[in-house]
Amino acid sequence: GEGGGDGLMDATRQMEAGTRSLESSRRSAQESEELSLGILSQLHGQREQILRTKGTLHDTGSTMDTARRILVSMHRRVLTNRIVLWTMVFLLLFANLAVVYFKMLGKL
């Protein structure tokens, strides 16, 4: 009889140890799951931030292209205005020289 009681006690202790080990494993699994969910949430937030940044960069690129086109157009206009101005200066200079020349011819 007594030998059977010791075996039962050993089996009970082993079962309790197994139960504690299972409970510890369950807690570890739950902590891992909670940690994984937190990481997943952070990754989702980072993905959204990256997508917003990508959109902002695209908008900035479009704005830069528009600004570049405007600056090129302004530069062309400046060059055209400069050519027109110098043409007028030379025409006025030529007209003044012609007037002086014909006045000198009239006095001769």
C-alpha positions in Angstrom: 0.0 0.0 0.0 2.5 2.6 0.9 4.6 2.3 -2.2 1.5 3.1 -4.3 0.9 6.3 -2.3 4.4 7.5 -3.0 3.9 6.9 -6.7 0.6 8.8 -6.6 2.4 11.7 -4.9 5.1 11.7 -7.5 2.6 11.6 -10.3 0.7 14.5 -8.6 3.9 16.5 -8.3 4.8 15.8 -11.9 1.4 16.8 -13.0 1.6 20.1 -10.9 5.0 20.8 -12.4 3.6 20.1 -15.9 0.7 22.4 -15.2 3.0 25.2 -14.0 5.2 24.7 -17.1 2.1 24.9 -19.3 0.9 28.0 -17.5 4.3 29.6 -17.9 4.3 28.7 -21.6 0.8 30.1 -22.0 1.9 33.4 -20.4 5.0 33.6 -22.6 2.9 33.0 -25.7 0.4 35.6 -24.6 3.2 38.2 -24.0 4.7 37.3 -27.4 1.3 37.8 -29.0 0.8 41.2 -27.3 4.3 42.3 -28.3 3.7 41.1 -31.9 0.5 43.1 -32.1 2.3 46.2 -30.8 5.0 45.8 -33.4 2.4 45.2 -36.1 0.6 48.3 -35.1 3.9 50.3 -35.2 4.8 48.9 -38.6 1.3 49.9 -39.9 1.8 53.4 -38.6 5.3 53.6 -40.2 3.8 52.4 -43.5 1.2 55.1 -43.5 3.8 57.7 -42.7 6.0 56.4 -45.6 3.0 56.6 -47.9 2.2 60.2 -46.8 5.9 61.1 -47.3 5.9 59.6 -50.7 2.8 61.6 -51.6 4.4 64.8 -50.3 7.6 64.1 -52.3 5.5 63.6 -55.4 3.7 66.9 -54.8 7.0 68.6 -54.2 8.4 67.2 -57.4 5.4 68.4 -59.3 5.8 71.9 -57.8 9.5 71.9 -58.6 8.7 71.0 -62.2 6.2 73.8 -62.4 8.6 76.3 -60.9 11.3 75.2 -63.3 9.0 75.8 -66.3 8.1 79.2 -65.0 11.7 80.2 -64.5 12.7 79.0 -68.0 9.8 81.0 -69.4 10.8 84.1 -67.4 14.4 83.7 -68.6 13.3 83.5 -72.2 11.2 86.7 -71.7 14.2 88.5 -70.1 16.4 87.5 -73.1 13.7 88.6 -75.6 13.2 91.9 -73.8 17.0 92.4 -73.8 17.2 91.8 -77.5 14.3 94.2 -78.2 15.9 96.8 -75.9 19.3 96.6 -77.7 17.7 96.7 -81.1 15.9 99.9 -80.1 19.1 101.4 -78.8 20.9 100.7 -82.0 18.0 102.0 -84.1 17.8 105.2 -82.1 21.6 105.6 -82.3 21.5 105.0 -86.0 18.6 107.5 -86.4 20.5 110.1 -84.3 23.6 109.6 -86.4 21.5 109.9 -89.6 20.0 113.2 -88.3 23.4 114.6 -87.5 24.8 113.5 -90.8 22.0 115.1 -92.8 22.2 118.3 -90.8 25.9 118.4 -91.6 25.2 117.8 -95.3 22.6 120.6 -95.2 25.1 123.1 -93.8 27.7 122.3 -96.5 
